[in-house]
């Protein structure tokens, strides 16, 4: 997002703020030469405390055994490493994965270390933590207690008025970003999705409301956030308005390919606004839709068969596996096969692009992973807040996540895509233009 950020910060919003807000944000960026030494010591102490709690929990439940005398609460590897923001900075830790094998789910026990809250994950900056807490339903008045418990003395001077001013600043940043000039920009690949976040934005009057998100890959292979707007996932009109707004602001070059769920009204809108763009359906969404039309007993095997389609080395091989899948399951699960067949051609579009880009083009994972922390919320929060503030908070989360997005594999090959060069099964065809 380098170019986008430069445009947005041409007239910094910070200049409009009072010194208290600027000083508060600066506290979380300051470092000292001793930070690394302190951080490593804190990491070892925290990791030891977590491991000790895991072992203590296993011992406490040592008596929970099945009819054969086998322990029901056992350790099963480790959870993925995550970072926790402390007074010593961001500390990477991992937690042992515990499993309760009791046959009755209602009687199973769960473990959460007291020193590592389950919700605290990769909160490296105040710009990530405050939006996350806001969207989870923490009121402005409760931010003081929440931040003091996480940051200690560093948040001692924090007040509700600072939260209000921070939210207003971020709203201004979102407003500026959503109106930025896109003249000359080109996104070669784009990803689209509708995120049902079930957070403050979803009140009783907007039960079908969701977040429309568009991401893109630039000519140098960098991923950027293009648009974040509230709308209706199935609405062609909402997506048309979003795409037309982008075009009116200067995004006039058709992307080479778009990736998304087949259920989106996005596709009809795309054909109207950027008719030259190719279509690639997301294999994660399609796999889930197909498996939902099959009994659970069949799903594991069918999932493996579906994976063989998009893992095929060539498009011809993929089509053969595709036909074999339908022949195998058609008699008993015709609805599942019909769901797969209707998107056959646009499920295999990725074969016409560099093989190194296939892992990026087969799914909408860049969007899915970015909004996972709010998408997995199943209970409605207390109070809906304002639409403007909620959009600003989600924008800040996405903006923070974008700093970790990695460049496309073999990004230098994207120039061949821009030039219209032909690819067959991921291999560049010399001297042939598409």
Rosetta blueprint (number, residue, H / E / L):
1 X L
2 X H
3 X H
4 X H
5 X H
6 X H
7 X H
8 X H
9 X H
10 X H
11 X H
12 X L
13 X H
14 X H
15 X H
16 X H
17 X L
18 X L
19 X H
20 X H
21 X H
22 X H
23 X H
24 X H
25 X H
26 X H
27 X L
28 X L
29 X L
30 X L
31 X L
32 X L
33 X L
34 X L
35 X H
36 X H
37 X H
38 X H
39 X H
40 X H
41 X H
42 X H
43 X H
44 X H
45 X H
46 X H
47 X H
48 X H
49 X H
50 X H
51 X H
52 X H
53 X H
54 X H
55 X H
56 X H
57 X H
58 X H
59 X H
60 X H
61 X L
62 X L
63 X L
64 X L
65 X E
66 X L
67 X L
68 X L
69 X L
70 X L
71 X E
72 X L
73 X E
74 X E
75 X E
76 X E
77 X E
78 X E
79 X L
80 X L
81 X L
82 X E
83 X E
84 X E
85 X E
86 X E
87 X L
88 X L
89 X E
90 X E
91 X E
92 X E
93 X E
94 X L
95 X L
96 X E
97 X E
98 X E
99 X E
100 X E
101 X L
102 X L
103 X L
104 X L
105 X H
106 X H
107 X H
108 X L
109 X L
110 X L
111 X L
112 X L
113 X L
114 X L
115 X L
116 X L
117 X L
118 X L
119 X L
120 X L
121 X L
122 X L
123 X L
124 X L
125 X L
126 X H
127 X H
128 X H
129 X H
130 X H
131 X H
132 X H
133 X H
134 X H
135 X H
136 X L
137 X L
138 X L
139 X L
140 X H
141 X H
142 X H
143 X H
144 X H
145 X H
146 X H
147 X H
148 X H
149 X H
150 X H
151 X H
152 X H
153 X H
154 X H
155 X H
156 X L
157 X L
158 X L
159 X L
160 X H
161 X H
162 X H
163 X H
164 X H
165 X H
166 X H
167 X H
168 X H
169 X H
170 X H
171 X H
172 X H
173 X H
174 X H
175 X H
176 X H
177 X H
178 X H
179 X L
180 X L
181 X L
182 X L
183 X L
184 X L
185 X L
186 X L
187 X E
188 X E
189 X E
190 X E
191 X E
192 X E
193 X E
194 X E
195 X E
196 X L
197 X L
198 X L
199 X L
200 X L
201 X L
202 X L
203 X L
204 X H
205 X H
206 X H
207 X L
208 X L
209 X E
210 X E
211 X E
212 X E
213 X E
214 X E
215 X E
216 X E
217 X E
218 X E
219 X L
220 X L
221 X L
222 X L
223 X E
224 X E
225 X E
226 X E
227 X E
228 X E
229 X E
230 X E
231 X E
232 X E
233 X L
234 X L
235 X L
236 X H
237 X H
238 X H
239 X H
240 X H
241 X H
242 X H
243 X H
244 X H
245 X H
246 X H
247 X H
248 X H
249 X L
250 X L
251 X L
252 X L
253 X L
254 X L
255 X L
256 X L
257 X E
258 X E
259 X E
260 X E
261 X L
262 X L
263 X L
264 X L
265 X L
266 X H
267 X H
268 X H
269 X H
270 X H
271 X H
272 X H
273 X H
274 X L
275 X L
276 X L
277 X L
278 X E
279 X E
280 X E
281 X E
282 X L
283 X H
284 X H
285 X H
286 X H
287 X H
288 X H
289 X H
290 X H
291 X H
292 X L
293 X L
294 X L
295 X L
296 X H
297 X H
298 X H
299 X H
300 X H
301 X H
302 X H
303 X H
304 X H
305 X H
306 X H
307 X H
308 X H
309 X H
310 X H
311 X L
312 X L
313 X L
314 X L
315 X H
316 X H
317 X H
318 X H
319 X H
320 X H
321 X H
322 X H
323 X H
324 X H
325 X H
326 X H
327 X H
328 X H
329 X H
330 X L
331 X L
332 X L
333 X L
334 X H
335 X H
336 X H
337 X H
338 X H
339 X H
340 X H
341 X H
342 X L
343 X L
344 X H
345 X H
346 X H
347 X H
348 X L
349 X H
350 X H
351 X H
352 X H
353 X L
354 X L
355 X H
356 X H
357 X H
358 X H
359 X H
360 X H
361 X H
362 X L
363 X L
364 X L
365 X H
366 X H
367 X H
368 X H
369 X H
370 X H
371 X L
372 X H
373 X H
374 X H
375 X H
376 X L
377 X L
378 X L
379 X L
380 X L
381 X L
382 X L
383 X L
384 X L
385 X L
386 X L
387 X H
388 X H
389 X H
390 X H
391 X H
392 X H
393 X H
394 X H
395 X H
396 X H
397 X H
398 X H
399 X H
400 X H
401 X H
402 X H
403 X L
404 X L
405 X L
406 X L
407 X L
408 X L
409 X L
410 X L
411 X H
412 X H
413 X H
414 X H
415 X H
416 X H
417 X H
418 X H
419 X L
420 X L
421 X E
422 X E
423 X E
424 X E
425 X L
426 X L
427 X E
428 X E
429 X E
430 X E
431 X E
432 X E
433 X E
434 X L
